[in-house]
Amino acid sequence: MSFLSVNALSKTYRSGDEETKVLSDLALSVERGEMVMIMGPSGSGKTTLLNAIGGIERPDAGSIIVDGRDITSLDRKGLNDYRRTDVGFVFQFYNLIPTLTALENVMLAIEGRGFKRSEARERSIRELEAVGIEEKLNSFPQQLSAGQQQRVAIARALVKKPKLVLADEPTGNLDELSEGVVLDVLTRACKVQGTSFVVVSHNLRLRERMDRCYELRRGNLAEA
């Protein structure tokens, strides 16, 4: 069985009498240590798919098996545990906490997981160094550029060494040099740690780093 297996996934949004089907009987499989990219026009359901795999949003039908466990059958506590331990998120709009520094935002991802504070700090600093932002450890999000905030978000996703990373436009605000640094970090996590990645992006330069690429249209995936 694949590390990630999405089967017959469907999702419809309802507003009054109007229904919009976003995902329709969608299937996807991702192996351990594989990087898969999903493209598609705005509104095609890419973020909805990521949110379903991440346990943030429940589908109307179908199953999502992650490392042998059907996350669509988990209760709220089970989903919280799944998100806390197994999944790293890179959100399109970063979701950094404005009252915490860059370092504190990354450390927050592993608080309460049995790490001493000194160990959590050292581990978080290493991840921020890896994405080239070590000089901004004590800066607050509002003091960072969009690209710097994006790199903090990537460090936060990787610091807990998750089994799966879900990334929504992870290079959207990076220049080409910074993009290369970040992609090296993601690729290393994939190949060395065996982390699986599902990446949503419009950036065609990412394709050469991916194992497979799909396009999401009319609720289904097709190889691109």
KELUMLUM-262800 format. One line per 4 residues: for each residue x, y, z of C-alpha. Coordinates in pm, 1 decimal. Layout:
X Y Z  ...
END
This chain:
0.0 0.0 0.0  118.5 353.3 -76.6  221.3 578.5 211.9  -61.6 817.8 115.3
-367.0 683.4 -62.3  -662.4 907.2 -148.6  -962.7 710.9 -271.9  -1286.4 832.4 -434.5
-1264.3 1167.9 -256.3  -1554.8 1409.0 -307.1  -1631.1 1751.8 -168.7  -1918.1 1988.0 -246.5
-1969.8 2335.5 -102.1  -2324.4 2458.0 -49.8  -2447.3 2815.0 -25.6  -2823.6 2836.5 2.1
-2963.1 2639.5 -291.3  -2638.8 2659.9 -485.7  -2393.3 2368.9 -490.4  -2034.9 2376.4 -615.9
-1865.3 2041.4 -656.3  -1491.7 2090.5 -600.5  -1358.6 1734.1 -577.4  -1527.7 1446.3 -756.5
-1425.9 1082.7 -700.9  -1060.2 1193.6 -685.5  -777.5 941.7 -643.3  -411.3 1003.0 -556.2
-127.5 787.9 -426.1  208.0 906.0 -292.4  492.4 678.6 -188.1  713.3 733.9 114.8
987.6 981.9 28.3  814.6 1096.5 -290.0  748.4 1453.9 -404.8  424.3 1510.7 -594.1
316.6 1842.8 -742.0  -41.4 1950.3 -815.6  -119.8 2234.3 -1052.9  -448.8 2384.6 -1161.5
-635.3 2711.7 -1206.1  -754.0 2916.3 -909.0  -1069.6 2769.6 -760.8  -1002.5 2420.1 -894.1
-987.0 2264.5 -546.9  -612.4 2238.0 -484.0  -624.4 2391.1 -136.6  -936.9 2191.3 -52.2
-747.5 1872.6 -138.6  -453.1 1973.0 81.5  -686.5 2060.4 368.1  -857.7 1721.8 340.0
-528.3 1532.8 343.0  -414.8 1745.7 637.2  -725.0 1667.5 840.0  -834.3 2031.1 841.9
-1145.7 1980.3 631.3  -1361.6 1667.9 611.7  -1458.2 1537.4 267.6  -1816.3 1440.9 188.0
-1711.6 1094.2 70.7  -1403.2 882.7 18.3  -1106.5 780.3 230.1  -757.5 915.4 297.3
-510.7 655.2 420.0  -184.8 790.5 564.5  74.7 534.9 673.6  -194.2 269.9 708.3
-442.5 485.5 900.9  -770.6 619.6 760.3  -772.8 979.1 882.2  -1129.4 1036.2 761.7
-1245.3 804.9 1043.3  -1059.1 991.5 1320.0  -1238.8 1199.1 1581.4  -1132.2 1554.5 1669.0
-863.9 1441.9 1914.3  -727.9 1189.4 1666.0  -707.6 1455.0 1396.1  -533.4 1696.9 1634.3
-274.8 1430.8 1717.8  -229.5 1349.4 1347.6  -170.1 1713.8 1257.7  59.2 1769.0 1554.4
287.6 1470.9 1498.4  264.2 1347.5 1140.1  205.8 1649.2 916.3  397.0 1966.6 839.2
202.1 2250.2 677.9  329.7 2531.2 459.4  28.9 2759.2 422.3  -3.2 3001.9 132.5
-40.8 3295.3 374.3  217.9 3163.8 626.8  -5.6 3172.8 939.7  279.1 3296.5 1158.9
182.4 3421.4 1504.3  250.3 3798.1 1502.2  343.3 3822.8 1871.4  617.1 3557.6 1842.7
961.5 3593.8 1686.8  1071.8 3384.9 1390.7  1250.9 3147.6 1627.4  953.3 3123.0 1863.6
717.9 3050.6 1572.8  932.2 2753.4 1471.9  981.2 2631.2 1829.6  603.9 2633.7 1880.7
571.7 2343.5 1633.8  756.4 2106.2 1866.4  652.5 2236.8 2207.1  485.8 1972.5 2420.0
649.9 1685.6 2233.8  900.8 1585.4 2497.6  1182.5 1818.6 2394.2  1372.2 2022.9 2648.0
1344.4 2392.1 2566.4  1717.2 2411.6 2490.7  1687.0 2119.2 2248.6  1379.5 2269.7 2081.1
1569.0 2596.6 2042.9  1876.0 2432.6 1889.2  1665.6 2225.7 1650.8  1464.7 2530.9 1543.4
1778.4 2739.2 1487.4  1918.4 2464.9 1261.1  1605.0 2468.2 1046.3  1611.0 2847.5 1017.4
1978.0 2833.9 922.9  1899.6 2573.0 657.9  1654.9 2809.9 484.3  1903.6 3099.0 507.4
1731.6 3320.3 760.3  1948.3 3279.3 1069.7  2001.9 3656.5 1094.7  1628.4 3708.0 1158.2
1581.7 3473.8 1454.3  1454.7 3746.7 1686.3  1248.1 3939.0 1431.2  871.2 3946.2 1447.7
666.1 3857.9 1136.1  579.3 4222.6 1064.5  954.0 4295.1 1048.5  1009.2 4031.2 781.7
954.7 4046.1 407.8  701.7 3811.0 249.1  983.0 3584.6 130.2  1139.2 3573.4 476.8
804.7 3487.8 635.1  767.8 3209.8 382.4  1103.6 3062.0 480.7  1008.4 3075.8 849.8
689.6 2885.9 762.4  893.4 2620.7 580.6  1131.5 2584.4 876.6  829.8 2546.7 1106.3
688.7 2271.5 884.2  1013.8 2073.7 879.4  1135.3 2114.6 1238.3  925.2 1828.0 1374.5
1053.1 1597.7 1095.7  703.4 1501.1 982.6  615.0 1198.5 774.0  418.4 1419.7 533.9
449.5 1783.9 428.8  162.8 1966.7 258.6  284.7 2282.7 88.8  61.7 2546.9 -70.1
274.0 2766.5 -303.2  593.8 2718.4 -96.8  805.1 2934.8 -330.1  542.5 3192.8 -423.8
725.2 3493.8 -273.3  1086.8 3386.4 -319.5  1341.9 3513.4 -567.4  1518.1 3247.3 -775.1
1823.0 3229.3 -547.1  1613.7 3184.6 -231.5  1389.0 2944.0 -419.5  1688.0 2722.2 -494.9
1793.2 2720.2 -128.7  1443.7 2625.3 -13.8  1404.7 2353.7 -276.7  1738.5 2204.5 -170.0
1608.7 2190.0 188.4  1281.7 2025.4 82.8  1457.7 1775.8 -142.7  1701.8 1682.1 134.0
1414.3 1620.1 377.7  1250.2 1403.1 115.3  1552.6 1192.8 28.2  1730.9 1174.9 365.8
1437.8 1161.1 609.4  1190.6 986.8 379.5  939.6 1270.4 411.7  660.8 1264.1 153.6
552.6 1593.0 -5.9  234.5 1708.6 -174.9  305.8 2050.2 -323.5  51.4 2285.0 -479.2
211.1 2543.8 -705.3  191.8 2739.3 -1030.4  572.8 2756.8 -1046.4  683.2 2542.7 -1338.7
1046.3 2550.5 -1217.9  944.2 2317.4 -936.5  858.3 2038.3 -1179.6  1219.0 1929.5 -1226.8
1243.3 1857.6 -852.0  923.8 1651.1 -842.4  875.1 1280.3 -893.0  532.9 1329.5 -1048.4
311.0 1619.4 -1149.9  -68.0 1634.0 -1181.5  -323.0 1890.0 -1293.2  -648.8 1929.8 -1104.0
-945.2 2017.4 -1323.2  -1317.2 1952.2 -1283.2  -1257.1 1778.5 -953.4  -1013.6 1516.1 -1082.1
-639.6 1472.7 -1127.7  -468.7 1406.1 -1459.4  -96.2 1353.5 -1513.2  68.8 1671.6 -1641.5
END
